[in-house]
Amino acid sequence: MNKKESSSEELFNKYIKISNWIIALGIMSVIFALVIFLVKVGPINFNSNINLSAFSSFGSFLSGTSGVLFSLGTIFIVLASYNRQLVYQKKQDIANHKSEIESRFFNLLNIQRSNSQSMFNSEYEGRNIFFHLHQELLKSLAIISSSNSFLEKEGYSEKEKISLAVLCFYYGAVGSNSTSILEKQQIKSYQKVETEILPKFRNWKNNNPLFFNGNQTRLGHYYRHLYQTVKFIDNLDSNIFSYREKYKYIKIIRAQLTTQEQVLIAYNSLSKLGNTWEPRIPNEHNKDLITKYNLIKNIPKGFSGSFEVRDFYPDINYEEESKTDKRKELEESYK
């Protein structure tokens, strides 16, 4: 029971309690009036004529005292019943709304599953392609890592190195079309990158033709739909859906993701392509979707290649690890 339901139930009980007290007071007033009447009228004599004047006065007295109390008690009973009906109707509306949300959520989940199963290249199709994409991304990260001294000299941060690797993986790093797209991505010192780093991608591709042809057509819709599905759940009214309820929905999404997919999502979020996943605005923890919902909690140590994803997501409650104090603090703040 949430706070609003609890408040409504307390109000109902309060009305009933007041009504009971008023009715009890009314009954006591009737008894008191009857005692007074019998004392004042005198001994009961069934053979004497009825004193209509006395009974009329007694009736007026009851109407003016006990009658008012009974009427007031009835009003509180009506208020309590009306309040209970409103609460019941609201519960029904919420239940219907939740049913609609759940139906839409599972439709979105089916689309996401269909997006995954429809991917292919010349050797892989369906979910199997994520094994290849994971290997390709790790190789892109390794090539960037091998140019670490050059990139640091050019002033690249760790996240900028990752972003460069993801861009080469996503758009491709070989061929005029791919390099033309990369040039438009406002890459720092692009001309030097083209001379110093891109030849390494071409050399690797000579012996691995499936690599670095670009994955935008495969992953673009996949990333966008996954983000919108998670965002749809996160945007649900917090007065109706608690954080725990939202988390259960996201947990269902995460259960559909392979570990390789989680690595792809993590690196995408660390690049300029997917920074809306985890904007990390100060004091705006609710907007950090990956941390908030433990979306990549199944990535084991060492599985993310040249960079350790966990270093960038320290507040996730990773599989088989205890919650940190910071994690507990964050969960208390989530809506």
C-alpha positions as CSV (number, residue, x, y, z in Angstrom):
1,M,0.0,0.0,0.0
2,N,1.5,3.4,-1.0
3,K,1.3,6.6,1.0
4,K,-1.8,7.9,-0.8
5,E,-3.8,4.6,-0.3
6,S,-2.7,4.6,3.3
7,S,-3.9,8.1,3.8
8,S,-7.3,7.3,2.2
9,E,-7.7,4.3,4.4
10,E,-6.9,6.4,7.5
11,L,-9.5,9.0,6.4
12,F,-12.1,6.3,6.0
13,N,-11.4,4.9,9.4
14,K,-11.4,8.4,10.9
15,Y,-14.9,9.1,9.5
16,I,-16.3,5.8,10.7
17,K,-14.8,6.4,14.2
18,I,-16.3,9.9,14.4
19,S,-19.7,8.5,13.2
20,N,-19.6,5.7,15.9
21,W,-18.8,8.2,18.6
22,I,-21.6,10.6,17.5
23,I,-24.2,7.7,17.2
24,A,-23.1,6.4,20.6
25,L,-23.5,9.9,22.0
26,G,-27.0,10.0,20.4
27,I,-28.0,6.7,22.0
28,M,-26.7,8.0,25.4
29,S,-28.8,11.1,24.9
30,V,-31.9,9.1,24.2
31,I,-31.4,7.0,27.3
32,F,-30.7,10.1,29.4
33,A,-33.8,11.9,28.0
34,L,-35.9,8.8,28.6
35,V,-34.7,8.6,32.3
36,I,-35.4,12.3,32.8
37,F,-38.8,11.9,31.1
38,L,-39.8,9.0,33.3
39,V,-38.7,10.8,36.5
40,K,-40.6,14.0,35.6
41,V,-43.8,12.4,34.4
42,G,-44.0,10.3,37.5
43,P,-44.8,6.6,38.1
44,I,-46.0,4.6,35.1
45,N,-49.7,4.0,35.2
46,F,-51.2,2.1,32.3
47,N,-54.8,2.9,33.4
48,S,-54.3,6.7,33.2
49,N,-54.8,8.7,30.1
50,I,-51.8,9.5,27.9
51,N,-50.3,12.9,28.5
52,L,-50.0,14.1,24.9
53,S,-48.4,17.3,25.9
54,A,-45.6,15.5,27.8
55,F,-45.0,13.1,25.0
56,S,-45.0,16.0,22.5
57,S,-42.4,17.8,24.5
58,F,-40.3,14.6,24.9
59,G,-40.4,14.1,21.1
60,S,-39.4,17.7,20.4
61,F,-36.5,17.3,22.9
62,L,-35.3,14.1,21.2
63,S,-35.6,15.6,17.8
64,G,-33.6,18.6,18.8
65,T,-30.8,16.6,20.5
66,S,-30.5,13.0,19.6
67,G,-32.0,13.4,16.2
68,V,-29.4,15.9,15.2
69,L,-26.7,13.6,16.5
70,F,-28.0,10.6,14.6
71,S,-28.2,12.8,11.4
72,L,-24.7,14.0,11.9
73,G,-23.5,10.4,12.4
74,T,-25.3,9.4,9.2
75,I,-23.5,12.2,7.4
76,F,-20.1,10.9,8.4
77,I,-21.1,7.3,7.4
78,V,-22.0,8.7,4.0
79,L,-18.7,10.6,3.8
80,A,-16.8,7.4,4.7
81,S,-18.7,5.4,2.1
82,Y,-18.1,8.0,-0.6
83,N,-14.4,8.1,0.3
84,R,-14.2,4.3,0.2
85,Q,-15.8,4.4,-3.3
86,L,-13.4,7.0,-4.5
87,V,-10.4,4.9,-3.2
88,Y,-11.8,1.7,-4.9
89,Q,-12.4,3.6,-8.2
90,K,-8.8,5.0,-8.1
91,K,-7.4,1.5,-7.4
92,Q,-9.3,0.2,-10.4
93,D,-8.1,3.0,-12.6
94,I,-4.5,2.4,-11.5
95,A,-4.8,-1.3,-12.1
96,N,-6.2,-0.7,-15.6
97,H,-3.4,1.8,-16.3
98,K,-0.7,-0.6,-15.1
99,S,-2.2,-3.3,-17.3
100,E,-2.0,-1.0,-20.3
101,I,1.6,-0.1,-19.5
102,E,2.6,-3.7,-19.1
103,S,1.0,-4.6,-22.4
104,R,2.9,-1.8,-24.2
105,F,6.1,-2.7,-22.4
106,F,6.0,-6.3,-23.7
107,N,5.2,-5.1,-27.2
108,L,8.4,-2.9,-27.0
109,L,10.3,-5.9,-25.7
110,N,9.2,-8.1,-28.6
111,I,10.3,-5.4,-31.0
112,Q,13.7,-5.3,-29.3
113,R,14.0,-9.1,-29.5
114,S,13.1,-8.9,-33.2
115,N,15.7,-6.3,-33.8
116,S,18.4,-8.5,-32.3
117,Q,17.3,-11.6,-34.2
118,S,17.1,-9.8,-37.5
119,M,20.8,-8.8,-37.5
120,F,23.2,-10.5,-39.9
121,N,26.4,-10.2,-41.9
122,S,28.0,-12.6,-44.4
123,E,28.9,-15.2,-41.7
124,Y,26.6,-14.5,-38.7
125,E,22.9,-13.9,-38.1
126,G,20.6,-13.4,-35.2
127,R,21.9,-13.2,-31.7
128,N,25.1,-14.9,-32.8
129,I,26.3,-11.8,-34.5
130,F,26.9,-10.1,-31.1
131,F,29.8,-12.4,-30.5
132,H,31.4,-11.1,-33.6
133,L,30.5,-7.4,-32.8
134,H,32.0,-7.8,-29.4
135,Q,35.3,-9.1,-30.8
136,E,35.3,-6.3,-33.4
137,L,34.7,-3.6,-30.8
138,L,37.5,-5.0,-28.5
139,K,39.9,-5.0,-31.5
140,S,39.0,-1.4,-32.2
141,L,39.7,-0.5,-28.5
142,A,43.0,-2.5,-28.7
143,I,44.1,-0.5,-31.7
144,I,43.3,2.8,-30.0
145,S,45.1,1.6,-26.9
146,S,48.2,0.7,-28.9
147,S,48.3,4.4,-29.9
148,N,48.1,5.6,-26.4
149,S,51.3,7.7,-26.3
150,F,50.2,9.5,-29.5
151,L,46.7,10.2,-28.2
152,E,47.9,11.4,-24.8
153,K,50.2,13.8,-26.6
154,E,47.2,15.1,-28.5
155,G,45.4,15.7,-25.2
156,Y,42.9,12.7,-25.4
157,S,41.2,11.7,-22.1
158,E,40.3,8.1,-21.4
159,K,36.7,8.7,-22.4
160,E,37.8,10.5,-25.6
161,K,40.0,7.4,-26.5
162,I,37.0,5.1,-26.0
163,S,34.8,7.5,-28.0
164,L,37.3,7.3,-30.9
165,A,37.3,3.5,-30.8
166,V,33.5,3.3,-30.8
167,L,33.3,5.7,-33.7
168,C,35.7,3.6,-35.7
169,F,33.7,0.5,-34.8
170,Y,30.3,2.1,-35.5
171,Y,31.0,4.0,-38.7
172,G,33.9,1.9,-40.0
173,A,37.5,3.0,-40.2
174,V,38.4,1.7,-43.7
175,G,37.3,3.1,-47.1
176,S,36.5,6.6,-48.3
177,N,32.9,6.5,-47.1
178,S,33.8,5.6,-43.6
179,T,36.6,8.0,-43.3
180,S,34.4,10.8,-44.7
181,I,31.9,10.1,-41.9
182,L,34.6,10.0,-39.3
183,E,35.9,13.4,-40.5
184,K,32.5,14.9,-39.8
185,Q,32.4,13.7,-36.2
186,Q,34.6,16.5,-34.9
187,I,37.3,14.1,-33.8
188,K,40.2,15.9,-32.1
189,S,43.3,16.2,-34.3
190,Y,41.5,14.2,-37.0
191,Q,44.1,14.6,-39.7
192,K,46.8,13.2,-37.4
193,V,44.5,10.4,-36.4
194,E,43.9,9.6,-40.0
195,T,47.7,9.4,-40.6
196,E,48.7,7.7,-37.4
197,I,45.9,5.4,-36.4
198,L,43.5,4.5,-39.3
199,P,46.3,2.6,-41.2
200,K,46.3,0.2,-38.3
201,F,42.7,-0.5,-38.9
202,R,43.3,-1.1,-42.6
203,N,46.2,-3.5,-41.9
204,W,44.0,-5.5,-39.6
205,K,41.2,-5.6,-42.1
206,N,43.4,-7.1,-44.8
207,N,43.4,-10.4,-42.9
208,N,40.0,-10.0,-41.3
209,P,37.6,-8.7,-44.0
210,L,34.5,-8.8,-41.7
211,F,36.0,-6.1,-39.5
212,F,35.6,-2.3,-39.6
213,N,33.1,-2.1,-42.4
214,G,30.8,-0.1,-40.2
215,N,27.9,-1.2,-38.0
216,Q,25.6,1.8,-38.1
217,T,22.9,0.1,-40.1
218,R,22.9,-2.9,-37.8
219,L,23.2,-1.1,-34.4
220,G,21.6,2.3,-34.9
221,H,18.0,1.2,-34.6
222,Y,18.9,-1.4,-32.0
223,Y,20.5,1.2,-29.7
224,R,17.7,3.8,-30.3
225,H,14.9,1.4,-29.6
226,L,16.6,0.0,-26.5
227,Y,17.1,3.5,-25.1
228,Q,13.5,4.5,-25.8
229,T,12.2,1.3,-24.1
230,V,14.3,2.0,-20.9
231,K,13.3,5.6,-21.0
232,F,9.6,4.7,-21.4
233,I,9.8,2.8,-18.1
234,D,11.9,5.4,-16.4
235,N,9.4,8.2,-17.3
236,L,6.4,6.3,-15.7
237,D,4.6,8.3,-13.1
238,S,6.5,7.9,-9.8
239,N,3.2,8.3,-7.9
240,I,2.0,5.1,-9.4
241,F,5.1,3.1,-10.2
242,S,7.8,2.9,-7.5
243,Y,11.5,2.6,-8.3
244,R,11.3,-1.1,-7.4
245,E,8.5,-1.6,-9.9
246,K,10.4,0.2,-12.6
247,Y,13.5,-1.8,-11.8
248,K,11.6,-5.1,-12.3
249,Y,10.7,-4.1,-15.8
250,I,14.3,-3.1,-16.6
251,K,15.4,-6.3,-15.1
252,I,13.3,-8.2,-17.7
253,I,15.1,-6.2,-20.4
254,R,18.5,-6.9,-19.0
255,A,17.6,-10.6,-18.9
256,Q,17.3,-10.5,-22.7
257,L,20.8,-9.1,-23.2
258,T,23.8,-11.2,-23.6
259,T,27.0,-10.2,-21.9
260,Q,28.4,-9.1,-25.2
261,E,25.4,-6.8,-25.8
262,Q,26.0,-5.3,-22.4
263,V,29.6,-4.5,-23.3
264,L,28.4,-2.9,-26.5
265,I,25.8,-0.8,-24.6
266,A,28.4,0.3,-22.0
267,Y,31.0,1.5,-24.5
268,N,28.3,3.2,-26.6
269,S,27.2,5.1,-23.5
270,L,30.8,6.2,-22.9
271,S,31.1,7.6,-26.4
272,K,29.6,10.8,-27.9
273,L,27.1,8.6,-29.7
274,G,25.3,7.4,-26.5
275,N,26.0,10.0,-23.8
276,T,22.3,10.4,-23.1
277,W,22.3,7.0,-21.4
278,E,24.5,8.4,-18.6
279,P,24.7,12.3,-18.7
280,R,26.1,12.4,-15.1
281,I,24.7,15.8,-14.3
282,P,25.6,16.8,-10.7
283,N,22.8,16.0,-8.3
284,E,20.7,14.5,-11.1
285,H,21.3,10.8,-10.4
286,N,17.8,9.9,-11.7
287,K,18.9,10.6,-15.2
288,D,21.8,8.1,-15.2
289,L,19.9,5.2,-16.6
290,I,22.6,2.6,-16.8
291,T,23.7,3.0,-13.2
292,K,20.1,3.5,-11.9
293,Y,18.9,0.2,-13.3
294,N,22.1,-1.8,-13.1
295,L,21.8,-2.3,-16.9
296,I,25.3,-3.8,-17.3
297,K,25.6,-5.6,-14.0
298,N,26.5,-9.0,-15.7
299,I,29.8,-7.8,-17.3
300,P,32.6,-9.7,-15.5
301,K,36.0,-8.2,-14.8
302,G,38.3,-8.3,-17.7
303,F,35.5,-8.9,-20.3
304,S,35.6,-5.4,-21.7
305,G,39.0,-5.4,-23.3
306,S,41.6,-2.7,-23.2
307,F,39.6,-0.5,-20.9
308,E,37.8,-1.7,-17.8
309,V,34.1,-0.7,-18.0
310,R,33.7,-1.1,-14.2
311,D,36.1,1.9,-13.7
312,F,33.6,4.1,-15.4
313,Y,30.6,2.6,-13.6
314,P,31.7,2.1,-10.0
315,D,28.2,2.4,-8.5
316,I,26.6,-0.5,-10.3
317,N,25.8,-3.5,-8.1
318,Y,27.6,-6.1,-10.2
319,E,26.7,-9.7,-10.2
320,E,28.0,-11.7,-7.2
321,E,29.1,-8.5,-5.5
322,S,27.6,-6.8,-2.4
323,K,26.0,-3.4,-2.6
324,T,28.4,-0.6,-1.7
325,D,27.3,2.1,0.7
326,K,27.1,4.6,-2.3
327,R,24.8,2.2,-4.1
328,K,22.5,1.9,-1.2
329,E,22.5,5.7,-0.9
330,L,21.7,6.1,-4.6
331,E,18.8,3.6,-4.4
332,E,17.3,5.6,-1.6
333,S,17.3,8.7,-3.8
334,Y,15.9,7.1,-6.9
335,K,12.3,7.8,-7.9
